[in-house]
Amino acid sequence: MDQLPAGIPEKASSNSDSRTEEQFEREIAHQIPSAISTESMDEPAVTKYPEGGWTAWGVVLGSWMAMFGSMSFMNSIGKFQTYLLRNQLSGYSPEAVGWIFGVYNGLTFLLGVQTGPIFDARGPRALICCGGILTILYLMLLGICTEYWHFMLVYGVLGGISLSLIFGPAIAIVAHYFNARRGFATGIASSGGAVGGVVFPLMLQRLFDTVGFAWATRIAGFVCIVTFVLAGILIRPRFPVKPLTLSTVRPDLTIFRQAGLALTSLGVFFLEWGLFIPFTYLTSYAIDHGSSAAFSYMLLSLINAAGVFGRWVPGFYADRLGRFNMLILTVLGCLLSILCLWLPTKSSEPMMVVFALVFGFFGGSNVSLAPVCIGQLCKVESFGRYYSTAYILVSIRLVDLPWLVTPAELTPSLACSLEPHWVVNSSKFATVGTTV
């Protein structure tokens, strides 16, 4: 007979011990020594998560506030872009102006490769607070910018740095408090950027006409003061801090040697690459088919609005059906909406509205589900490093040459309709309210 490990009692017969077999098995389970444990060394050291409660949901709310105060302006790039081309930077080509926002987008994810390790070592609060201060600063400075290089430094460089400090930590901290419900919680937190993508373009459009550009951006900055103060109060680190050493904070590109992460990162790269096409060209498509500029710009606001639900609803079901499975389903939903709704639309405005809502819903899941999928490939204590490193590929796509569609390249009807608005594809963002 095989011998049991030391310390584990032999099973008593039914005649001499009243313990049930179930009770015996439970006792055995608690006494199995770690030496014979089947637990993988790759499993996270922390296996218990709050999965709710005031603190955990407070962190989600704080993350929502941080995303609302930061990602909203990435989703409002089109509004700034259009205004600058018609006013302060009217003497510059759309290509030149597009580079401002291309730098902004690229720096957001490129600098995240350093933000992630710092988050793992020191927690989210300091990073988000610093990012919030820089966000408020660049919004206040925008009002006094007059030259091209002013906007490049303030919006492109300072704005990109500020968002790089917020984006990763605001998403990653949710993973410290949720595991089984991580998809749902992350979806709720990331919806802050989508809500802001609806609120800020509408608010800015009205403020530009009433109080002017300078005060419009200042008012946006005042709103962000409130959101970041709340974020700083609500977001709490869960793990003890680590010393700031070279080993703890340096980026580590060697993690791409892990096949799972490499393939997932490549998938996210192509996901982002595919999603930008409808976001970029839906507005110009609508104008070219006879729709008004107001209606055309509204379509991307509808995409953002649908993206609010597209973040948390798929996340809710991802926790039950599998995160990778749900991400695949949402990508298929994007594909089918393009093939079945957008391509046959022609000049039908109701069909354009339906497409914007359907595509916005399925496309909105890329922000919420992609990090959750990456989180399944690493320890939760290293999530920041893995998440930010995976998005390096996204930064390469976002900082590529600013593709343009200028009036000379458009059909006569579209060129006529767009002047003096122009359509700029600065990487991913072309008009009012693209979704990230």
C-alpha positions as CSV (number, residue, x, y, z in Angstrom):
1,M,0.0,0.0,0.0
2,D,1.2,3.5,-0.8
3,Q,2.4,5.4,2.2
4,L,0.7,8.8,2.9
5,P,2.9,11.8,3.5
6,A,4.0,12.4,7.0
7,G,1.5,14.2,9.2
8,I,-1.6,12.9,7.3
9,P,-3.8,10.6,9.4
10,E,-4.8,7.3,8.1
11,K,-8.4,6.8,7.1
12,A,-10.3,5.2,9.9
13,S,-12.7,2.5,9.3
14,S,-16.4,3.1,9.4
15,N,-16.7,0.9,12.4
16,S,-14.2,2.8,14.6
17,D,-14.7,6.4,13.5
18,S,-17.9,8.3,12.9
19,R,-16.3,10.8,10.6
20,T,-17.7,10.7,7.1
21,E,-15.5,10.2,4.1
22,E,-16.2,13.8,3.1
23,Q,-14.9,15.1,6.4
24,F,-11.9,12.9,6.1
25,E,-11.1,14.3,2.6
26,R,-11.4,17.9,3.9
27,E,-9.0,17.1,6.7
28,I,-6.5,15.6,4.3
29,A,-6.7,18.6,2.0
30,H,-5.8,20.9,4.9
31,Q,-2.8,18.8,5.9
32,I,-1.1,18.2,2.6
33,P,2.3,19.7,2.8
34,S,3.4,22.3,0.3
35,A,6.1,20.0,-1.0
36,I,3.6,17.9,-2.8
37,S,1.2,20.8,-3.7
38,T,0.2,20.9,-7.4
39,E,0.1,24.7,-7.4
40,S,2.1,26.1,-10.3
41,M,5.0,28.4,-9.5
42,D,3.6,30.8,-12.1
43,E,0.4,31.4,-10.2
44,P,0.0,34.8,-8.6
45,A,1.2,35.1,-5.0
46,V,-2.0,36.8,-4.1
47,T,-5.0,34.6,-4.7
48,K,-7.7,36.3,-2.7
49,Y,-9.5,39.3,-4.1
50,P,-12.2,41.5,-2.5
51,E,-14.4,41.1,-5.5
52,G,-16.6,43.9,-4.2
53,G,-17.2,46.0,-1.1
54,W,-16.9,49.8,-0.6
55,T,-13.2,49.9,-1.1
56,A,-13.1,47.9,-4.3
57,W,-16.0,49.7,-5.9
58,G,-14.6,53.0,-4.7
59,V,-11.4,52.1,-6.6
60,V,-13.5,51.4,-9.7
61,L,-15.2,54.8,-9.3
62,G,-11.9,56.5,-8.8
63,S,-10.6,54.8,-11.9
64,W,-13.7,56.0,-13.8
65,M,-13.0,59.5,-12.7
66,A,-9.4,59.3,-13.8
67,M,-10.4,58.0,-17.2
68,F,-13.1,60.6,-17.5
69,G,-10.6,63.4,-16.9
70,S,-7.9,62.0,-19.2
71,M,-9.1,59.7,-22.0
72,S,-12.0,62.1,-22.7
73,F,-9.5,64.4,-24.5
74,M,-8.1,61.7,-26.6
75,N,-11.7,61.0,-27.6
76,S,-12.1,64.8,-28.3
77,I,-9.1,65.2,-30.5
78,G,-11.2,65.7,-33.5
79,K,-12.9,68.7,-32.0
80,F,-9.6,70.3,-31.1
81,Q,-8.2,69.4,-34.5
82,T,-11.0,70.9,-36.5
83,Y,-11.0,74.1,-34.4
84,L,-7.2,74.6,-34.8
85,L,-7.3,74.1,-38.5
86,R,-10.0,76.8,-38.8
87,N,-8.4,79.3,-36.4
88,Q,-5.0,79.4,-34.7
89,L,-3.3,77.0,-37.2
90,S,-5.3,77.9,-40.3
91,G,-2.0,78.7,-42.1
92,Y,-0.7,75.1,-41.7
93,S,-1.5,72.0,-43.6
94,P,-3.7,69.3,-42.2
95,E,-0.7,67.0,-42.3
96,A,1.3,69.4,-40.0
97,V,-1.5,69.7,-37.5
98,G,-2.1,66.0,-37.7
99,W,1.4,65.4,-36.3
100,I,0.5,67.2,-33.1
101,F,-2.1,64.6,-32.3
102,G,0.1,61.8,-33.7
103,V,2.8,62.6,-31.2
104,Y,0.1,62.8,-28.4
105,N,-1.2,59.4,-29.3
106,G,2.2,57.7,-29.6
107,L,3.6,59.1,-26.4
108,T,0.6,58.0,-24.5
109,F,1.3,54.3,-25.0
110,L,5.1,54.5,-25.7
111,L,5.9,56.0,-22.3
112,G,3.6,53.5,-20.6
113,V,6.4,51.0,-20.9
114,Q,8.0,52.8,-18.0
115,T,4.8,53.7,-16.2
116,G,3.9,50.1,-15.8
117,P,6.9,48.9,-13.7
118,I,6.6,52.0,-11.6
119,F,3.0,51.2,-10.9
120,D,3.9,47.7,-9.9
121,A,6.5,49.0,-7.5
122,R,4.9,52.1,-6.0
123,G,1.2,51.8,-6.7
124,P,-1.2,54.0,-8.8
125,R,-1.9,57.1,-6.6
126,A,1.3,59.1,-7.3
127,L,1.3,58.4,-11.0
128,I,-2.4,59.4,-11.4
129,C,-1.9,62.5,-9.3
130,C,1.1,63.6,-11.3
131,G,-0.7,62.8,-14.6
132,G,-3.8,64.8,-13.3
133,I,-1.6,67.8,-12.5
134,L,0.0,67.7,-16.0
135,T,-3.5,67.3,-17.6
136,I,-4.8,70.4,-15.8
137,L,-1.6,72.3,-16.7
138,Y,-1.8,71.6,-20.4
139,L,-5.5,72.4,-20.6
140,M,-4.7,75.8,-18.9
141,L,-1.8,76.4,-21.2
142,L,-3.7,75.7,-24.4
143,G,-5.5,78.9,-24.1
144,I,-2.4,81.0,-24.5
145,C,-0.9,79.0,-27.3
146,T,-0.6,80.8,-30.6
147,E,2.2,79.2,-32.6
148,Y,2.5,75.7,-34.0
149,W,5.3,74.7,-31.7
150,H,3.3,75.9,-28.8
151,F,0.6,73.4,-29.5
152,M,3.1,70.7,-30.3
153,L,4.8,71.1,-26.9
154,V,1.6,71.6,-24.9
155,Y,-0.9,69.2,-26.5
156,G,1.4,66.8,-28.3
157,V,4.2,66.3,-25.8
158,L,2.8,67.5,-22.4
159,G,-0.6,66.0,-23.1
160,G,0.9,62.7,-24.2
161,I,3.1,62.5,-21.1
162,S,0.2,63.3,-18.8
163,L,-2.1,60.6,-20.3
164,S,0.7,58.0,-20.2
165,L,0.9,58.4,-16.4
166,I,-2.9,57.8,-16.0
167,F,-4.1,55.4,-18.6
168,G,-2.2,52.2,-17.5
169,P,-2.5,52.6,-13.7
170,A,-6.2,53.6,-13.8
171,I,-7.0,50.3,-15.6
172,A,-4.4,48.1,-13.8
173,I,-5.5,49.0,-10.3
174,V,-8.9,47.4,-10.9
175,A,-7.1,44.0,-11.4
176,H,-5.8,44.2,-7.8
177,Y,-9.3,44.1,-6.4
178,F,-11.2,41.9,-8.8
179,N,-10.5,38.5,-10.4
180,A,-13.7,36.6,-11.0
181,R,-15.5,39.9,-11.9
182,R,-12.5,41.6,-13.4
183,G,-14.0,42.0,-16.9
184,F,-17.2,43.6,-15.5
185,A,-15.3,46.0,-13.1
186,T,-12.7,47.0,-15.8
187,G,-15.5,47.7,-18.2
188,I,-17.2,50.0,-15.8
189,A,-14.0,51.8,-15.0
190,S,-13.0,52.3,-18.7
191,S,-16.5,53.6,-19.6
192,G,-15.4,56.9,-18.1
193,G,-13.4,57.7,-21.2
194,A,-16.4,56.9,-23.4
195,V,-18.7,59.1,-21.3
196,G,-16.2,61.9,-21.6
197,G,-16.0,61.3,-25.3
198,V,-19.7,62.4,-25.5
199,V,-19.7,65.1,-22.8
200,F,-16.5,67.1,-23.7
201,P,-17.0,67.5,-27.5
202,L,-20.5,68.7,-26.9
203,M,-19.4,71.0,-24.1
204,L,-16.4,72.4,-26.0
205,Q,-18.4,73.0,-29.2
206,R,-20.8,75.2,-27.2
207,L,-18.1,76.9,-25.2
208,F,-15.9,77.7,-28.2
209,D,-18.8,79.7,-29.6
210,T,-19.8,81.4,-26.4
211,V,-16.6,82.1,-24.3
212,G,-13.8,81.4,-26.8
213,F,-11.1,78.8,-27.1
214,A,-9.0,79.9,-24.1
215,W,-11.8,79.9,-21.5
216,A,-13.3,76.7,-23.0
217,T,-10.1,74.8,-22.3
218,R,-9.8,76.5,-18.9
219,I,-13.3,75.4,-17.9
220,A,-12.4,71.8,-19.1
221,G,-9.4,72.1,-16.8
222,F,-11.6,73.1,-13.8
223,V,-13.8,70.1,-14.4
224,C,-10.7,67.9,-14.4
225,I,-9.6,69.3,-11.0
226,V,-12.7,67.9,-9.5
227,T,-12.4,64.5,-11.2
228,F,-8.7,64.0,-10.3
229,V,-9.2,65.1,-6.7
230,L,-11.9,62.4,-6.4
231,A,-9.7,59.9,-8.2
232,G,-6.9,60.6,-5.8
233,I,-9.1,60.1,-2.8
234,L,-10.8,56.9,-4.0
235,I,-8.0,55.0,-5.6
236,R,-6.0,53.1,-3.0
237,P,-3.0,50.8,-3.5
238,R,-3.5,47.3,-2.3
239,F,0.1,46.0,-2.1
240,P,3.0,47.3,-0.1
241,V,5.4,49.5,-2.0
242,K,8.7,48.2,-3.3
243,P,12.0,50.0,-3.3
244,L,12.8,52.0,-6.4
245,T,15.6,50.0,-7.8
246,L,16.8,49.4,-11.3
247,S,15.4,45.9,-11.2
248,T,11.9,46.9,-10.1
249,V,11.3,49.9,-12.4
250,R,13.2,49.2,-15.6
251,P,11.1,48.1,-18.6
252,D,11.5,44.4,-19.6
253,L,11.0,43.6,-23.2
254,T,12.1,40.0,-22.7
255,I,8.5,39.2,-21.5
256,F,7.7,39.1,-25.2
257,R,9.5,35.7,-25.2
258,Q,6.4,34.3,-23.7
259,A,4.4,33.1,-26.6
260,G,1.0,33.9,-25.0
261,L,1.8,37.5,-24.4
262,A,3.5,38.0,-27.7
263,L,0.5,36.6,-29.6
264,T,-2.0,38.6,-27.5
265,S,0.0,41.8,-28.0
266,L,0.1,41.1,-31.8
267,G,-3.7,40.6,-31.7
268,V,-4.2,43.9,-29.8
269,F,-2.1,45.6,-32.5
270,F,-4.3,44.3,-35.3
271,L,-7.4,45.0,-33.3
272,E,-6.5,48.6,-33.0
273,W,-5.4,48.8,-36.6
274,G,-8.8,47.5,-37.8
275,L,-10.9,49.6,-35.4
276,F,-9.6,52.9,-36.6
277,I,-11.0,52.7,-40.1
278,P,-14.7,53.2,-39.3
279,F,-13.8,55.7,-36.6
280,T,-11.7,57.7,-39.1
281,Y,-13.9,57.5,-42.2
282,L,-17.5,57.3,-41.0
283,T,-17.8,61.1,-40.9
284,S,-16.3,61.7,-44.3
285,Y,-18.4,58.9,-45.7
286,A,-21.6,60.5,-44.4
287,I,-20.7,63.9,-45.8
288,D,-19.8,62.4,-49.2
289,H,-23.2,60.7,-49.3
290,G,-25.1,64.0,-48.8
291,S,-25.4,64.2,-45.0
292,S,-24.9,67.5,-43.2
293,A,-21.7,68.2,-41.2
294,A,-23.7,68.3,-38.0
295,F,-25.2,64.9,-38.6
296,S,-21.9,63.4,-39.7
297,Y,-20.1,64.6,-36.5
298,M,-23.0,63.3,-34.4
299,L,-22.3,59.8,-35.7
300,L,-19.0,59.5,-33.8
301,S,-20.7,60.9,-30.7
302,L,-23.2,58.0,-31.1
303,I,-20.2,55.6,-31.4
304,N,-18.9,56.9,-28.1
305,A,-22.3,56.7,-26.5
306,A,-22.8,53.1,-27.6
307,G,-19.2,52.4,-26.4
308,V,-20.3,53.2,-22.8
309,F,-22.4,50.0,-22.8
310,G,-19.9,48.2,-25.1
311,R,-17.4,48.4,-22.3
312,W,-19.2,46.9,-19.3
313,V,-21.8,44.6,-21.0
314,P,-19.2,42.4,-22.8
315,G,-17.1,42.5,-19.7
316,F,-20.0,41.2,-17.6
317,Y,-20.4,38.2,-19.9
318,A,-16.6,37.8,-20.4
319,D,-16.4,36.8,-16.7
320,R,-18.8,33.9,-17.4
321,L,-17.9,32.9,-21.0
322,G,-14.2,33.5,-21.0
323,R,-12.4,36.8,-21.6
324,F,-10.6,35.7,-24.8
325,N,-13.8,34.1,-26.0
326,M,-15.8,37.3,-25.5
327,L,-13.0,39.5,-27.2
328,I,-13.2,37.2,-30.2
329,L,-17.0,37.6,-30.3
330,T,-16.8,41.4,-30.1
331,V,-14.2,41.5,-32.9
332,L,-16.6,39.3,-35.0
333,G,-19.4,41.7,-34.1
334,C,-17.3,44.6,-35.5
335,L,-16.6,42.7,-38.7
336,L,-20.2,41.8,-39.2
337,S,-21.4,45.3,-38.6
338,I,-19.1,46.6,-41.3
339,L,-20.1,44.0,-43.8
340,C,-23.8,43.9,-43.1
341,L,-24.5,47.5,-42.1
342,W,-21.8,49.9,-43.3
343,L,-21.1,48.6,-46.8
344,P,-24.8,48.4,-47.9
345,T,-25.6,51.8,-46.2
346,K,-25.0,54.1,-49.2
347,S,-26.8,57.3,-48.4
348,S,-29.3,56.0,-45.8
349,E,-28.9,58.1,-42.6
350,P,-30.9,55.7,-40.5
351,M,-28.6,52.9,-41.5
352,M,-25.6,55.0,-40.6
353,V,-27.1,55.6,-37.2
354,V,-27.7,51.9,-36.7
355,F,-24.1,51.1,-37.8
356,A,-22.6,53.7,-35.5
357,L,-24.5,52.3,-32.5
358,V,-23.8,48.6,-33.3
359,F,-20.1,49.2,-34.2
360,G,-19.7,51.5,-31.2
361,F,-21.0,48.8,-28.9
362,F,-18.8,46.0,-30.2
363,G,-15.8,48.3,-30.7
364,G,-16.0,49.7,-27.2
365,S,-14.9,46.4,-25.7
366,N,-11.3,46.8,-26.9
367,V,-10.3,49.0,-24.0
368,S,-11.9,46.9,-21.3
369,L,-11.3,43.3,-22.5
370,A,-7.8,43.6,-23.9
371,P,-6.1,44.4,-20.5
372,V,-8.2,41.7,-18.8
373,C,-7.0,39.1,-21.3
374,I,-3.4,40.3,-20.7
375,G,-4.0,40.0,-17.0
376,Q,-4.6,36.3,-17.4
377,L,-1.1,35.8,-18.6
378,C,0.8,37.1,-15.6
379,K,0.8,37.6,-11.9
380,V,-1.4,40.4,-10.7
381,E,1.7,42.0,-9.0
382,S,3.3,42.3,-12.4
383,F,0.2,43.3,-14.3
384,G,1.3,46.9,-14.9
385,R,4.6,45.8,-16.5
386,Y,2.9,43.3,-18.8
387,Y,0.0,45.5,-19.8
388,S,2.1,48.6,-20.6
389,T,4.7,46.5,-22.5
390,A,2.1,44.8,-24.6
391,Y,0.8,48.2,-25.7
392,I,4.2,49.2,-27.1
393,L,3.0,47.8,-30.4
394,V,-0.1,50.0,-30.3
395,S,2.1,53.1,-29.8
396,I,4.1,52.2,-32.9
397,R,0.9,52.2,-34.9
398,L,-0.4,55.4,-33.4
399,V,2.8,57.4,-34.0
400,D,3.1,56.3,-37.6
401,L,2.9,58.8,-40.5
402,P,-0.2,60.9,-40.1
403,W,-2.3,59.6,-43.0
404,L,-4.5,62.3,-44.5
405,V,-7.5,62.8,-46.6
406,T,-7.2,66.3,-47.9
407,P,-9.7,68.1,-50.1
408,A,-7.6,67.5,-53.2
409,E,-7.8,63.8,-52.6
410,L,-11.6,63.7,-52.0
411,T,-14.4,63.5,-54.4
412,P,-15.7,67.0,-55.5
413,S,-18.8,66.7,-53.3
414,L,-16.9,65.7,-50.3
415,A,-14.2,68.3,-50.8
416,C,-16.8,71.0,-51.1
417,S,-18.7,69.9,-48.1
418,L,-15.6,69.7,-45.9
419,E,-14.1,73.1,-46.5
420,P,-13.0,74.6,-44.3
421,H,-13.3,71.7,-41.9
422,W,-10.8,69.3,-43.6
423,V,-10.6,65.6,-42.7
424,V,-7.4,64.7,-40.9
425,N,-6.5,61.1,-40.1
426,S,-3.8,61.6,-37.5
427,S,-3.2,57.9,-37.1
428,K,-6.5,56.9,-35.6
429,F,-8.3,60.1,-34.9
430,A,-10.1,62.1,-37.6
431,T,-13.1,63.9,-36.3
432,V,-15.2,64.6,-33.3
433,G,-15.1,61.9,-30.6
434,T,-13.2,58.8,-31.6
435,T,-13.4,56.1,-29.0
436,V,-10.6,54.8,-27.0
